[in-house]
Amino acid sequence: QVQLVESGGGLVQAGGSLRLSCAASGRIFSSAAMDWFRQVPGKAREFVAGITWSEGRTRYADSAKDRFTVSRENAKNTLYLQMNSLKPEDTAVYYCALRRVGVLVYQYWGQGTQVTVSS
């Protein structure tokens, strides 16, 4: 079993930065990938960024490219999302999720952390 706990959300002004963390308890298998999603009320959850756990290969949604950076610290079992140049439309609950590389079914989800960007 793996538990994922996000932290680092909060209120920030437009143009500001936040760094989200996702701490994983339990063993993360080497073929894992961890992704960040976000969701606003009434809309579907959307992919933001992801990284493979062993190789560190990254991918981003167009909305996150050039502003967000996903990284991981394997020794701490922690995933990060550095968000810069934040915009009001980035306001959402951000979730981390764990899956196996090559499989688009997520085995574990965190509880989410709220990010609010004021204009």
C-alpha positions in Angstrom: 0.0 0.0 0.0 1.1 3.5 -0.8 -0.3 6.7 0.8 0.2 10.0 -0.9 0.0 13.3 1.0 0.1 16.6 -0.8 1.2 19.9 0.8 2.3 23.4 -0.1 -0.9 24.8 -1.4 -2.2 28.2 -0.4 -3.1 31.7 -1.5 -0.8 33.6 -3.8 -1.0 36.7 -6.0 -0.9 36.4 -9.8 2.7 36.2 -10.9 3.8 34.5 -7.7 5.2 31.0 -7.1 4.3 28.0 -5.0 6.0 24.6 -4.6 3.8 21.7 -4.0 5.0 18.4 -2.4 3.6 14.9 -2.5 5.1 12.6 0.1 4.7 8.9 -0.5 4.7 6.4 2.3 5.3 2.8 1.4 7.5 1.3 -1.3 7.3 2.9 -4.7 8.1 0.4 -7.4 10.8 1.2 -9.9 8.4 1.1 -12.9 6.2 3.9 -11.3 5.3 7.2 -12.7 3.8 10.0 -10.6 1.6 12.7 -12.0 0.1 16.0 -10.9 -3.6 16.7 -11.7 -5.8 19.6 -10.9 -9.5 20.1 -10.6 -11.9 23.0 -10.3 -15.5 22.5 -9.2 -17.8 21.5 -12.1 -14.9 20.5 -14.3 -13.1 17.3 -15.1 -9.8 16.6 -13.4 -7.0 17.6 -15.8 -3.4 16.4 -16.1 -0.7 19.0 -15.3 2.7 17.3 -15.3 4.3 13.9 -14.6 7.6 12.2 -14.1 8.8 8.6 -14.2 10.2 7.6 -10.9 13.4 5.8 -11.9 14.5 7.7 -15.1 13.0 11.1 -14.3 11.4 11.6 -17.7 9.0 14.4 -17.6 5.9 15.5 -19.5 3.7 18.6 -19.2 0.3 19.8 -20.2 0.5 22.8 -22.6 -0.8 25.0 -19.8 2.1 24.1 -17.5 5.0 24.2 -20.0 7.6 27.0 -19.3 6.0 27.8 -16.0 5.8 24.6 -14.0 8.6 22.1 -13.2 8.0 18.6 -11.9 10.7 16.8 -10.0 11.2 14.0 -7.5 13.5 13.2 -4.7 13.7 9.4 -4.7 15.5 9.2 -1.3 12.7 11.1 0.3 9.9 9.4 -1.7 8.7 12.9 -2.6 7.3 14.4 -5.7 7.4 18.2 -6.3 5.7 20.7 -8.5 7.3 24.1 -8.7 4.8 26.6 -10.1 6.0 30.0 -11.3 4.2 32.9 -12.9 1.0 31.7 -11.5 -2.3 32.9 -13.1 -5.8 33.1 -11.6 -6.8 30.3 -14.0 -4.3 28.0 -12.1 -6.7 28.1 -9.1 -7.7 24.5 -8.4 -7.2 21.6 -6.1 -4.0 19.9 -7.0 -3.6 16.1 -6.7 -0.8 13.7 -7.1 -1.3 10.2 -8.3 0.8 7.1 -8.8 0.6 4.6 -11.7 2.8 2.1 -13.5 4.7 3.4 -16.5 2.7 2.6 -19.7 -0.5 2.1 -17.8 -3.0 5.0 -17.6 -4.8 3.6 -14.6 -3.9 5.3 -11.3 -3.5 3.0 -8.3 -3.2 5.7 -5.7 -4.3 9.3 -5.3 -3.6 11.9 -2.7 -6.3 14.0 -0.9 -5.4 17.2 -2.8 -4.2 20.6 -1.8 -5.9 23.9 -2.7 -4.1 26.5 -4.7 -5.7 29.9 -5.1 -4.3 32.6 -7.3 -5.7 36.1 -6.8 -5.7 38.7 -9.5 
